[in-house]
Amino acid sequence: MDKPTLWELRRIRGVANYQFGGQTGRVLFPKGVKVTRSQRTGRVRLIIYRGKVLATLRSSDGLLSLTIYGAKRLVDRMGSETPLTVKVKEGFEEFIKEGRSLFAKHVLEADPAIRPRSEVFIVDRYGRLLAVGKAVLSGVEMTSFRLGLAVKVRKGVCEMERSSSQA
């Protein structure tokens, strides 16, 4: 793990600002972050803060894949202002926490800025993070459709709780 150069830190924050909007880069990646680099290319691969991986910088498209820790950091600090959030109807939170996919009929609200393949944060009606995943539908479609997959969940908070209890 190395300290990122000023240029790398600005680039990482810039990617976050582009991908999630506003000044999310500064909120997500404070000054104390560390990075790991690819041995083959020397490019930034993982962004780590206080021993926890916050995000992976994907080489395929140059965008970020947030871990549940990174998503939690962003949602906790931005609250109701968190961009790209999908609220789940009551009663389905436990399924989503376990990492199961979210279907359109279980969506209560969705940010209209969400586009298919966007990185999204799934929250309960109180704004608590449940999971992080990739949108299959746009935000408008999620709230208007009654059938179909809305978000492919990558990680649920139960997986985070399991891994922290094993450590």
LUMDO-248421 format. One record per atom (N, C-alpha, C): residue number from 0; residue in one letter; x, y negated, z. Coordinates in nm, 3 decimals. Each point is the difference from the previous one (the first is absolute). Layout:
<recs>
   k r       X       Y       Z
 NUM A       X       Y       Z
...
</recs>
This chain:
<recs>
   k r       X       Y       Z
   0 M   0.085   0.119   0.000
   0 M  -0.085  -0.119   0.000
   0 M   0.088  -0.124   0.000
   1 D  -0.034  -0.090  -0.088
   1 D   0.075  -0.124  -0.013
   1 D  -0.094  -0.118   0.016
   2 K   0.060  -0.113   0.032
   2 K  -0.076  -0.124  -0.001
   2 K  -0.013  -0.043  -0.146
   3 P  -0.120  -0.041  -0.044
   3 P  -0.014  -0.041  -0.140
   3 P   0.069  -0.134  -0.024
   4 T   0.044  -0.021  -0.122
   4 T   0.054  -0.131  -0.036
   4 T  -0.117  -0.098  -0.002
   5 L   0.031  -0.128   0.002
   5 L  -0.104  -0.102  -0.004
   5 L  -0.084   0.016  -0.127
   6 W   0.066   0.028  -0.112
   6 W  -0.071   0.019  -0.126
   6 W  -0.094   0.120   0.009
   7 E   0.047   0.112   0.058
   7 E  -0.084   0.120   0.013
   7 E  -0.120  -0.027   0.089
   8 L   0.021  -0.071   0.112
   8 L  -0.110  -0.031   0.090
   8 L  -0.104  -0.089  -0.070
   9 R   0.048  -0.098  -0.075
   9 R  -0.092  -0.086  -0.075
   9 R  -0.076   0.079  -0.105
  10 R   0.068   0.092  -0.065
  10 R  -0.064   0.082  -0.103
  10 R  -0.107   0.090   0.062
  11 I   0.032   0.066   0.110
  11 I  -0.095   0.088   0.069
  11 I  -0.123  -0.080   0.043
  12 R   0.024  -0.117   0.060
  12 R  -0.112  -0.084   0.043
  12 R  -0.080  -0.049  -0.120
  13 G   0.069  -0.033  -0.108
  13 G  -0.068  -0.045  -0.121
  13 G  -0.089   0.107  -0.060
  14 V   0.048   0.123   0.001
  14 V  -0.082   0.112  -0.049
  14 V  -0.125   0.014   0.087
  15 A   0.017  -0.010   0.133
  15 A  -0.115   0.009   0.091
  15 A  -0.098  -0.114  -0.024
  16 N   0.051  -0.121  -0.019
  16 N  -0.087  -0.115  -0.028
  16 N  -0.078   0.021  -0.129
  17 Y   0.067   0.051  -0.102
  17 Y  -0.064   0.026  -0.129
  17 Y  -0.105   0.110   0.013
  18 Q   0.037   0.108   0.068
  18 Q  -0.086   0.118   0.008
  18 Q  -0.120  -0.021   0.092
  19 F   0.023  -0.067   0.115
  19 F  -0.106  -0.013   0.101
  19 F  -0.056  -0.141   0.012
  20 G   0.068  -0.099  -0.058
  20 G  -0.048  -0.137   0.002
  20 G   0.052  -0.080   0.118
  21 G  -0.010  -0.132  -0.013
  21 G   0.038  -0.092   0.107
  21 G   0.144   0.016   0.045
  22 Q   0.021  -0.016   0.129
  22 Q   0.133   0.012   0.059
  22 Q   0.014   0.132   0.076
  23 T  -0.052   0.106  -0.057
  23 T   0.006   0.130   0.067
  23 T   0.143   0.051   0.013
  24 G   0.089  -0.041  -0.089
  24 G   0.139   0.045   0.005
  24 G   0.068  -0.039   0.129
  25 R  -0.022  -0.123   0.045
  25 R   0.061  -0.048   0.124
  25 R  -0.059   0.072   0.122
  26 V  -0.129   0.025  -0.005
  26 V  -0.068   0.070   0.110
  26 V   0.048   0.145   0.008
  27 L   0.011   0.063  -0.114
  27 L   0.034   0.142  -0.006
  27 L   0.148   0.027   0.026
  28 F   0.087  -0.084  -0.054
  28 F   0.144   0.023   0.009
  28 F   0.071  -0.114   0.071
  29 P   0.014   0.007   0.134
  29 P   0.069  -0.106   0.074
  29 P   0.152   0.006  -0.024
  30 K   0.072  -0.093   0.062
  30 K   0.144  -0.010  -0.023
  30 K   0.078   0.125   0.039
  31 G  -0.044   0.075   0.098
  31 G   0.077   0.114   0.050
  31 G  -0.014   0.130  -0.078
  32 V  -0.060  -0.003  -0.119
  32 V  -0.018   0.125  -0.074
  32 V   0.133   0.054  -0.050
  33 K   0.003   0.131  -0.016
  33 K   0.115   0.071  -0.057
  33 K  -0.050   0.070  -0.125
  34 V   0.093   0.035  -0.087
  34 V  -0.037   0.070  -0.123
  34 V   0.091   0.120  -0.021
  35 T  -0.051   0.098  -0.070
  35 T   0.086   0.108  -0.051
  35 T  -0.002  -0.013  -0.151
  36 R   0.112   0.031  -0.060
  36 R   0.014  -0.015  -0.144
  36 R   0.015   0.137  -0.066
  37 S  -0.038   0.006  -0.126
  37 S   0.019   0.120  -0.080
  37 S   0.150   0.021  -0.020
  38 Q   0.045   0.124   0.017
  38 Q   0.142   0.030  -0.020
  38 Q   0.039  -0.013  -0.146
  39 R  -0.092   0.031  -0.090
  39 R   0.031  -0.005  -0.143
  39 R   0.001  -0.141  -0.056
  40 T  -0.100  -0.080   0.039
  40 T  -0.014  -0.133  -0.062
  40 T   0.040  -0.115   0.091
  41 G   0.001   0.023   0.131
  41 G   0.030  -0.107   0.094
  41 G  -0.118  -0.092   0.027
  42 R  -0.116   0.032  -0.056
  42 R  -0.118  -0.084   0.020
  42 R  -0.068   0.033   0.132
  43 V  -0.073  -0.099   0.052
  43 V  -0.073   0.017   0.125
  43 V  -0.105   0.109  -0.018
  44 R  -0.007   0.093   0.094
  44 R  -0.094   0.110  -0.006
  44 R  -0.101  -0.012   0.115
  45 L   0.049  -0.003   0.125
  45 L  -0.087  -0.006   0.118
  45 L   0.023  -0.131   0.074
  46 I  -0.107  -0.055   0.059
  46 I   0.011  -0.118   0.086
  46 I  -0.039   0.045   0.140
  47 I   0.092  -0.022   0.095
  47 I  -0.015   0.054   0.136
  47 I   0.006  -0.115   0.100
  48 Y  -0.086   0.007   0.102
  48 Y   0.001  -0.100   0.107
  48 Y  -0.017   0.072   0.133
  49 R   0.094  -0.024   0.090
  49 R   0.000   0.063   0.134
  49 R  -0.014   0.152  -0.008
  50 G   0.072   0.059  -0.093
  50 G   0.004   0.145  -0.012
  50 G  -0.117   0.064  -0.072
  51 K  -0.094  -0.080  -0.048
  51 K  -0.117   0.055  -0.069
  51 K  -0.001  -0.049  -0.145
  52 V  -0.026   0.092  -0.092
  52 V  -0.007  -0.035  -0.142
  52 V  -0.131  -0.075  -0.025
  53 L   0.013  -0.124  -0.050
  53 L  -0.118  -0.082  -0.029
  53 L  -0.051   0.023  -0.142
  54 A   0.094   0.018  -0.093
  54 A  -0.040   0.013  -0.140
  54 A   0.109   0.065  -0.082
  55 T  -0.040   0.051  -0.115
  55 T   0.091   0.052  -0.101
  55 T  -0.016  -0.087  -0.122
  56 L   0.112  -0.041  -0.057
  56 L  -0.003  -0.075  -0.125
  56 L   0.006   0.102  -0.113
  57 R  -0.110   0.014  -0.073
  57 R  -0.010   0.102  -0.105
  57 R   0.085  -0.039  -0.120
  58 S   0.079   0.093  -0.049
  58 S   0.083  -0.028  -0.117
  58 S  -0.083   0.003  -0.129
  59 S  -0.112   0.070   0.002
  59 S  -0.082   0.014  -0.121
  59 S  -0.062  -0.132  -0.046
  60 D  -0.046  -0.082   0.095
  60 D  -0.064  -0.127  -0.038
  60 D   0.051  -0.120   0.078
  61 G   0.091   0.021   0.095
  61 G   0.057  -0.110   0.076
  61 G  -0.090  -0.054   0.109
  62 L  -0.112   0.069   0.028
  62 L  -0.092  -0.045   0.104
  62 L   0.023   0.079   0.128
  63 L  -0.069  -0.042   0.106
  63 L   0.016   0.061   0.131
  63 L  -0.106   0.107   0.026
  64 S   0.042   0.106   0.067
  64 S  -0.092   0.097   0.058
  64 S   0.016  -0.015   0.150
  65 L  -0.103  -0.050   0.065
  65 L   0.010  -0.022   0.145
  65 L  -0.023   0.130   0.075
  66 T   0.075   0.015   0.108
  66 T  -0.027   0.110   0.092
  66 T  -0.112  -0.046   0.092
  67 I  -0.047   0.087   0.083
  67 I  -0.105  -0.036   0.094
  67 I   0.052  -0.105   0.099
  68 Y   0.131   0.006   0.033
  68 Y   0.060  -0.100   0.090
  68 Y   0.001  -0.138  -0.064
  69 G   0.035  -0.006  -0.128
  69 G  -0.001  -0.128  -0.071
  69 G  -0.140  -0.056  -0.012
  70 A  -0.095   0.085  -0.031
  70 A  -0.139  -0.043  -0.012
  70 A  -0.053  -0.050   0.134
  71 K   0.033   0.073   0.107
  71 K  -0.045  -0.039   0.134
  71 K   0.058  -0.136   0.038
  72 R   0.128  -0.020  -0.031
  72 R   0.065  -0.128   0.029
  72 R  -0.073  -0.114  -0.070
  73 L  -0.034   0.019  -0.125
  73 L  -0.067  -0.103  -0.078
  73 L  -0.141  -0.026   0.051
  74 V  -0.076   0.104   0.023
  74 V  -0.139  -0.014   0.046
  74 V  -0.004  -0.061   0.141
  75 D   0.090   0.043   0.089
  75 D   0.002  -0.054   0.137
  75 D   0.033  -0.149   0.001
  76 R   0.089  -0.042  -0.087
  76 R   0.043  -0.140   0.000
  76 R  -0.092  -0.092  -0.080
  77 M  -0.065   0.052  -0.102
  77 M  -0.086  -0.085  -0.084
  77 M  -0.148   0.009   0.036
  78 G  -0.038   0.103   0.073
  78 G  -0.139   0.014   0.044
  78 G  -0.098   0.001  -0.115
  79 S  -0.105  -0.081   0.012
  79 S  -0.104  -0.002  -0.103
  79 S   0.047  -0.064  -0.131
  80 E   0.116  -0.065   0.003
  80 E   0.057  -0.062  -0.120
  80 E   0.079   0.099  -0.086
  81 T   0.010   0.125   0.046
  81 T   0.077   0.100  -0.074
  81 T  -0.061   0.021  -0.138
  82 P   0.083  -0.014  -0.106
  82 P  -0.052   0.020  -0.135
  82 P  -0.016   0.148  -0.032
  83 L  -0.076   0.029  -0.104
  83 L  -0.016   0.136  -0.054
  83 L  -0.048   0.101   0.103
  84 T  -0.097  -0.040   0.082
  84 T  -0.054   0.092   0.100
  84 T  -0.133   0.058  -0.047
  85 V  -0.024   0.122   0.046
  85 V  -0.126   0.069  -0.026
  85 V  -0.056   0.039   0.136
  86 K  -0.123  -0.043   0.031
  86 K  -0.063   0.036   0.126
  86 K  -0.086   0.123  -0.021
  87 V   0.008   0.091   0.098
  87 V  -0.070   0.127  -0.006
  87 V  -0.126  -0.005   0.085
  88 K  -0.106   0.065  -0.045
  88 K  -0.123   0.010   0.078
  88 K   0.026   0.078   0.128
  89 E  -0.076  -0.033   0.101
  89 E   0.013   0.068   0.129
  89 E  -0.032   0.148  -0.014
  90 G   0.077   0.083   0.070
  90 G  -0.022   0.144  -0.003
  90 G   0.097   0.075  -0.089
  91 F   0.073  -0.071  -0.084
  91 F   0.093   0.066  -0.091
  91 F   0.146  -0.031   0.033
  92 E   0.021  -0.075   0.109
  92 E   0.135  -0.043   0.036
  92 E   0.094   0.117   0.026
  93 E  -0.048   0.102   0.070
  93 E   0.087   0.113   0.036
  93 E   0.051   0.075  -0.122
  94 F  -0.084   0.016  -0.101
  94 F   0.043   0.069  -0.122
  94 F   0.112  -0.078  -0.069
  95 I  -0.015  -0.131  -0.004
  95 I   0.099  -0.084  -0.066
  95 I   0.130  -0.001   0.080
  96 K  -0.010  -0.006   0.133
  96 K   0.120   0.003   0.086
  96 K   0.083   0.126  -0.023
  97 E  -0.069   0.110  -0.032
  97 E   0.069   0.127  -0.024
  97 E   0.066   0.007  -0.137
  98 G  -0.024  -0.101  -0.083
  98 G   0.064  -0.003  -0.131
  98 G  -0.088   0.047  -0.114
  99 R  -0.129   0.012   0.025
  99 R  -0.091   0.043  -0.107
  99 R  -0.038  -0.119  -0.087
 100 S  -0.030   0.026  -0.125
 100 S  -0.032  -0.107  -0.095
 100 S  -0.132  -0.068   0.033
 101 L  -0.011  -0.126  -0.041
 101 L  -0.118  -0.081   0.025
 101 L  -0.087  -0.005  -0.125
 102 F  -0.127   0.031   0.018
 102 F  -0.095  -0.002  -0.111
 102 F  -0.080  -0.131   0.002
 103 A  -0.046  -0.040  -0.117
 103 A  -0.069  -0.129  -0.017
 103 A  -0.122  -0.013   0.092
 104 K  -0.072   0.108   0.022
 104 K  -0.122  -0.010   0.082
 104 K   0.030  -0.030   0.147
 105 H   0.126   0.014   0.042
 105 H   0.038  -0.027   0.139
 105 H   0.065  -0.137   0.017
 106 V   0.005  -0.079  -0.106
 106 V   0.062  -0.133   0.006
 106 V  -0.103  -0.103   0.046
 107 L   0.035  -0.075   0.104
 107 L  -0.086  -0.105   0.052
 107 L   0.029  -0.132  -0.072
 108 E   0.129  -0.037  -0.009
 108 E   0.044  -0.121  -0.069
 108 E   0.133   0.029  -0.067
 109 A   0.029  -0.074  -0.106
 109 A   0.130   0.012  -0.067
 109 A   0.040  -0.136  -0.056
 110 D   0.126  -0.032   0.012
 110 D   0.054  -0.125  -0.054
 110 D  -0.021  -0.001  -0.151
 111 P  -0.064  -0.105  -0.055
 111 P  -0.022  -0.004  -0.145
 111 P   0.129  -0.010  -0.081
 112 A   0.111  -0.032   0.065
 112 A   0.130  -0.009  -0.070
 112 A   0.061   0.137  -0.027
 113 I  -0.059   0.106   0.057
 113 I   0.053   0.135  -0.020
 113 I  -0.022   0.043  -0.144
 114 R   0.105   0.053  -0.059
 114 R  -0.004   0.056  -0.135
 114 R   0.037   0.148   0.009
 115 P  -0.040   0.081  -0.097
 115 P   0.044   0.140   0.003
 115 P   0.152   0.009   0.006
 116 R   0.049   0.094   0.078
 116 R   0.142   0.026   0.026
 116 R   0.065  -0.102   0.095
 117 S  -0.081  -0.089   0.060
 117 S   0.052  -0.092   0.102
 117 S   0.026   0.076   0.128
 118 E   0.100  -0.043   0.074
 118 E   0.027   0.052   0.134
 118 E  -0.104  -0.064   0.092
 119 V  -0.078   0.079   0.075
 119 V  -0.107  -0.055   0.083
 119 V   0.011   0.048   0.144
 120 F  -0.060  -0.081   0.089
 120 F  -0.004   0.030   0.143
 120 F  -0.143   0.034   0.036
 121 I  -0.021   0.117   0.056
 121 I  -0.134   0.042   0.039
 121 I  -0.016  -0.027   0.149
 122 V  -0.103  -0.077   0.034
 122 V  -0.024  -0.040   0.139
 122 V  -0.142   0.036   0.041
 123 D  -0.022   0.006   0.133
 123 D  -0.136   0.021   0.049
 123 D  -0.071  -0.136   0.004
 124 R  -0.123  -0.002   0.045
 124 R  -0.076  -0.126  -0.003
 124 R   0.055  -0.105   0.096
 125 Y   0.088   0.041   0.093
 125 Y   0.063  -0.093   0.094
 125 Y   0.136  -0.048  -0.050
 126 G   0.043   0.048  -0.115
 126 G   0.128  -0.042  -0.056
 126 G   0.120   0.081   0.044
 127 R  -0.024   0.115   0.066
 127 R   0.112   0.086   0.042
 127 R   0.040   0.091  -0.116
 128 L   0.130   0.011  -0.021
 128 L   0.051   0.080  -0.111
 128 L  -0.032   0.147   0.018
 129 L  -0.050   0.063  -0.106
 129 L  -0.028   0.143  -0.002
 129 L   0.097   0.075  -0.090
 130 A   0.032  -0.062  -0.115
 130 A   0.085   0.069  -0.098
 130 A   0.051  -0.099  -0.104
 131 V   0.094   0.049  -0.080
 131 V   0.051  -0.076  -0.113
 131 V  -0.008   0.092  -0.122
 132 G  -0.033  -0.059  -0.115
 132 G  -0.015   0.083  -0.119
 132 G   0.001  -0.081  -0.128
 133 K  -0.039   0.066  -0.107
 133 K   0.000  -0.061  -0.133
 133 K  -0.144  -0.004  -0.052
 134 A  -0.044  -0.118  -0.042
 134 A  -0.136  -0.018  -0.051
 134 A  -0.019   0.074  -0.132
 135 V  -0.115   0.063  -0.013
 135 V  -0.039   0.066  -0.124
 135 V  -0.098  -0.091  -0.075
 136 L  -0.082  -0.072   0.076
 136 L  -0.098  -0.094  -0.056
 136 L   0.040  -0.143   0.037
 137 S  -0.060  -0.098  -0.067
 137 S   0.021  -0.139   0.039
 137 S  -0.082  -0.027   0.126
 138 G   0.027  -0.111   0.067
 138 G  -0.073  -0.036   0.121
 138 G  -0.149  -0.016  -0.025
 139 V  -0.036  -0.062  -0.111
 139 V  -0.141  -0.019  -0.035
 139 V  -0.066   0.135  -0.026
 140 E   0.068   0.089  -0.071
 140 E  -0.056   0.132  -0.028
 140 E  -0.019   0.082   0.127
 141 M   0.093  -0.013   0.095
 141 M  -0.010   0.076   0.125
 141 M  -0.129  -0.030   0.074
 142 T  -0.041  -0.126  -0.001
 142 T  -0.121  -0.037   0.073
 142 T  -0.128   0.024  -0.080
 143 S   0.010   0.007  -0.132
 143 S  -0.121   0.019  -0.080
 143 S  -0.025   0.145  -0.040
 144 F   0.105   0.081  -0.009
 144 F  -0.018   0.141  -0.036
 144 F  -0.046   0.080   0.121
 145 R  -0.076   0.105  -0.024
 145 R  -0.043   0.090   0.107
 145 R   0.066   0.137  -0.014
 146 L   0.065   0.025  -0.112
 146 L   0.067   0.128  -0.024
 146 L   0.145  -0.025  -0.037
 147 G   0.083   0.098   0.028
 147 G   0.138  -0.005  -0.047
 147 G   0.101  -0.038   0.107
 148 L   0.123   0.029  -0.033
 148 L   0.113  -0.028   0.087
 148 L   0.035  -0.148  -0.007
 149 A   0.013  -0.065   0.116
 149 A   0.034  -0.143   0.004
 149 A   0.149  -0.019   0.026
 150 V   0.055   0.075   0.099
 150 V   0.141  -0.014   0.037
 150 V   0.060   0.137   0.026
 151 K   0.115   0.025  -0.062
 151 K   0.078   0.120   0.032
 151 K   0.088  -0.036   0.119
 152 V  -0.029   0.059   0.115
 152 V   0.074  -0.031   0.121
 152 V   0.136   0.069  -0.004
 153 R   0.104  -0.078   0.030
 153 R   0.134   0.057   0.005
 153 R   0.036   0.043   0.143
 154 K  -0.026  -0.087   0.096
 154 K   0.029   0.031   0.140
 154 K  -0.109  -0.058   0.089
 155 G  -0.043   0.080   0.097
 155 G  -0.095  -0.047   0.100
 155 G   0.073  -0.025   0.131
 156 V  -0.062  -0.078   0.089
 156 V   0.067  -0.031   0.127
 156 V   0.018   0.122   0.089
 157 C  -0.081   0.104  -0.017
 157 C   0.019   0.123   0.078
 157 C   0.136   0.062  -0.029
 158 E   0.044  -0.011  -0.125
 158 E   0.131   0.053  -0.038
 158 E   0.110  -0.079   0.069
 159 M  -0.020  -0.131   0.018
 159 M   0.096  -0.084   0.071
 159 M   0.004   0.040   0.148
 160 E  -0.118   0.021   0.058
 160 E  -0.008   0.037   0.141
 160 E   0.065   0.135   0.025
 161 R  -0.020   0.095  -0.094
 161 R   0.063   0.132   0.013
 161 R   0.151  -0.009  -0.005
 162 S   0.053  -0.079  -0.094
 162 S   0.145  -0.008  -0.016
 162 S   0.064  -0.074   0.117
 163 S  -0.069  -0.099   0.059
 163 S   0.058  -0.071   0.114
 163 S  -0.007   0.084   0.127
 164 S  -0.098   0.090   0.011
 164 S  -0.008   0.087   0.118
 164 S   0.103   0.112  -0.006
 165 Q   0.043   0.037  -0.121
 165 Q   0.102   0.104  -0.014
 165 Q   0.139  -0.053   0.026
 166 A   0.020  -0.130  -0.014
 166 A   0.134  -0.059   0.017
 166 A   0.043  -0.006   0.144
</recs>
